[in-house]
Amino acid sequence: MISRLPVTIVRACLREGRGGSPTAVLDETPLNDDERRRVPVLAGTSHAVFVAVRGSDVSLRFFTAEGELPACGHGTVAALAFLAERAGGTEYRGTLRAAGRSFAGWAVREGVRVRAAFEPGPVELREPTAAECGLVLPALGVTRDTLVPGVRVASVGRARLLVPVASRSVLAALAPDFGQLRSACDRFGLLGCYVHSVPTRSGRIAARMFAQSIGVPEDIANANSTACLAADLAGRGVTGIAVDMGDSLGSPATVTATARPGSAVQVGGSAEVVDVVRLS
């Protein structure tokens, strides 16, 4: 039963202390998968993270209204903030486990907020097929005039399409056909599309993540896709990025990532525990 279940709401990947992605975080509890899918709906969030602590090891499970995910980047940031708040002290470090893999995560308290980061694991990159581009890009509303070179299929747990566009204004103007986009993504096994501007010299980027296939038409913040982009850009000499998201949804967010060829990607952001609610 999920009635009256206590849920911690964490805003993950804040931008200068504002916005962020509200995420439901709660201790592991004996719920079936249908009940777990209801938690983010009842909590008013896009995602829920279930946390099981066993000594220094922490197991995470991620759910949206559509079902379980093998990974969730901003959910991991939220879980690290939750764990750091509970542990007290200045720093928190742990080994995180999700979907059969282990990875390092850490957090540093900065007043009422936490700066958290983790290593999402190896990023797989490949060129998209003509069929993938032919169906997905029109559904996004990306045209030949607004697309720039560098479309990639990237995976850290599940594949998604990275789509670079010419400017922030092009990105802001996108109005995808969500039905067509979901159909195209489902056909090719993609969880969604991460559309982004080209990086400035300082590594600043804007992005929007459309993930209708997992029940999230647009994500406020998407750290794993940012990690994928960082891995791709590292091969082109860009070793650190800060990605602004969520503006189109009225909740500004920023995800940061670093990557160097041959080294692990690190991704994270600032987060704040804002409330504890009971589901009804």
Secondary structure, 3 states (H helix, E strand, C coil): CCCCCEEEEEEEEEECCECCEEEEEEECCCCCHHHHHHHHHHHCCCCEEEEEEECCEEEEEEEECCEEECCCHHHHHHHHHHHHHHHCCCEEEEEEEECCEEEEEEEEEECCEEEEEECCCCCEEECCCHHHHHHHHHHHCCCCCCECCCCEEEECCCEEEEEEECCHHHHHHCCCCHHHHHHHHHHHCCCCEEEEECCCCCCEEEEEEEEHHHCEEEECCCHHHHHHHHHHHHCCCCCEEEEEECHHHCCCEEEEEECCCCCCCEEEEEEEEEEEEECC
